Amino acid sequence: MAVNGPVSVADRDRALVDRLAARDERALREIYATYGRRLLAYAARVTGNAERAEEVVQDSILAAWAKPRSYRGDGSVLSWLLGIVRRRALSAVRRRQPAIADLDVAREIGSPEATPQAECEARERALVLRQALARLSPDHREVLDLVFYQGLDLAEVAAVCRCPVGTVKSRLHYAKTRLRSVLVEQGMETSE
């Protein structure tokens, strides 16, 4: 049966998981190529350690390979994978004391045209933001991460965190309010 028009992300992801269940190694590589960087960034923020994050992501990808049918299709493949990464990252954190995550390790500061002063100011803002985020609870940092860094909707965040959507809304509201307060306290202006 031929399909007319573009294939949706959900259909593409479902087909990818079906290929994974059929033990198609190319599907495993495709999942890593598509989602690996985001999973690694998330794991690094949860564990606070780049090496542990790599171990967590590799372990999580292997878990997806071992049990592809654990994806029920009620959310995106990304939210399914983030849920696996979350559980394994939290387990790794419990086993070892984490360092404070550097949220901007992978991000380049400034463009080629940026002045040294602008780059210095950007680094200072990033440091203040990291310090402010460190003052939030892990649950609140996690919700901010999943919504703003990973781009998940509230229902997907609830699935990843295994809590009701109302709890996600509450955590997100509190996290944004507290973050804004800490940033103002640190002398950083915020926009509403």
C-alpha positions in Angstrom: 0.0 0.0 0.0 1.5 3.3 -1.0 1.3 6.3 1.3 0.7 9.7 -0.2 2.2 12.8 1.3 4.9 13.2 4.0 5.3 10.7 6.7 4.6 12.1 10.2 7.3 11.9 12.9 5.0 9.6 14.9 4.7 7.2 12.0 8.4 7.4 11.3 9.2 6.7 15.0 6.7 3.8 15.1 8.3 2.3 12.0 11.7 2.8 13.6 10.6 0.9 16.8 9.1 -1.9 14.7 12.4 -2.2 12.9 14.2 -2.3 16.3 11.8 -5.1 17.4 12.7 -7.0 14.2 16.4 -6.7 15.3 17.4 -4.3 12.5 20.8 -2.9 13.6 20.4 0.0 11.2 17.4 1.1 13.2 19.5 1.1 16.4 22.1 3.3 14.6 19.3 5.5 13.3 17.9 6.0 16.8 21.3 7.0 18.1 21.9 9.3 15.2 18.5 10.9 15.6 18.3 11.2 19.4 21.8 10.5 20.7 23.0 14.1 21.2 19.8 15.1 23.1 19.9 12.0 25.2 23.5 12.7 26.1 22.9 16.3 26.9 20.0 15.3 29.2 22.0 12.5 30.9 24.9 15.0 31.5 22.5 17.4 33.2 21.0 14.7 35.4 24.3 13.0 36.3 26.6 16.1 36.3 29.3 14.0 34.7 30.1 13.6 31.0 31.6 10.2 31.3 28.7 8.9 33.4 26.3 10.4 30.9 27.9 8.5 28.0 27.6 5.3 30.0 24.0 6.0 30.8 23.1 6.7 27.2 24.9 3.6 25.9 23.1 1.5 28.6 19.8 3.1 27.7 20.1 2.5 24.0 21.0 -1.1 24.7 17.9 -1.3 27.0 15.8 0.1 24.1 17.3 -2.6 21.8 16.6 -5.3 24.4 13.0 -4.3 25.0 11.6 -2.3 22.1 8.1 -3.4 22.9 8.2 -1.4 26.1 7.4 1.6 23.8 3.6 1.6 23.9 3.2 4.4 21.4 1.4 6.8 23.8 4.1 9.4 23.5 7.0 10.2 21.2 10.0 7.9 20.9 12.1 10.7 22.3 10.0 10.8 25.5 10.3 7.0 25.8 14.0 7.1 25.4 14.3 10.1 27.8 12.3 8.0 30.4 14.9 5.2 30.0 17.8 7.6 30.3 16.2 9.3 33.3 15.8 6.1 35.3 19.3 4.9 34.5 20.8 8.4 35.2 19.1 8.7 38.5 20.3 5.2 39.4 23.9 6.3 38.5 23.5 9.4 40.6 22.4 7.3 43.6 25.5 5.1 43.1 27.9 8.0 42.9 27.9 11.5 44.3 27.5 13.9 41.3 29.3 17.1 40.5 27.3 20.1 39.6 26.3 19.8 35.9 27.8 22.3 33.5 24.8 23.1 31.4 26.8 24.9 28.7 29.7 22.6 28.1 28.7 21.7 24.6 27.5 25.2 23.6 29.8 27.6 21.8 29.7 31.1 23.3 29.4 33.9 20.8 29.8 34.1 17.1 32.9 34.8 15.1 31.9 38.5 15.1 31.4 38.6 18.9 33.7 40.9 20.9 35.8 39.6 23.8 33.7 41.8 26.1 30.4 40.2 24.7 31.8 36.7 25.1 32.9 37.5 28.7 29.4 38.8 29.5 27.9 35.7 28.0 30.1 33.5 30.1 29.2 35.5 33.2 25.5 35.2 32.4 25.9 31.4 31.9 27.7 31.1 35.2 24.9 33.0 37.0 22.3 30.8 35.3 24.1 27.6 36.3 24.4 28.8 39.9 20.7 29.7 39.9 19.7 26.4 38.5 21.9 24.6 41.1 19.7 26.2 43.8 16.6 24.5 42.4 15.6 21.0 43.5 16.5 18.2 41.2 12.7 17.7 40.3 12.4 21.3 39.3 15.6 21.4 37.3 14.5 18.2 35.5 11.1 19.7 34.5 12.8 22.8 33.2 15.3 20.7 31.2 12.6 18.5 29.7 10.4 21.4 28.7 12.9 24.0 27.6 16.0 21.9 26.5 14.2 18.8 25.2 11.1 20.5 24.0 8.6 18.0 25.4 5.0 18.9 26.1 3.6 18.5 29.6 2.0 15.1 28.9 5.4 13.8 27.7 7.2 15.2 30.7 4.6 13.5 33.0 5.3 10.2 31.2 9.1 10.6 31.5 8.8 11.6 35.2 6.1 9.1 36.0 3.8 11.7 37.6 0.5 13.4 36.9 0.4 16.3 34.4 -0.8 18.6 37.3 2.4 17.8 39.2 4.5 18.7 36.1 2.5 22.0 35.8 3.1 22.8 39.5 6.8 22.0 39.3 7.3 24.0 36.2 5.5 27.0 37.7 7.5 26.8 40.9 10.8 26.3 39.0 10.2 29.3 36.8 9.2 31.5 39.7 12.1 30.4 41.9 14.6 30.7 39.0 13.4 34.2 38.2 13.7 35.2 41.9 17.2 33.8 42.2 18.3 35.5 39.0 16.9 38.9 40.2 18.7 38.2 43.5 21.9 37.7 41.6 21.4 41.0 39.7 20.4 39.5 36.4 17.5 41.1 34.8 14.7 38.8 33.6 12.0 39.3 31.1 8.4 38.2 32.0 
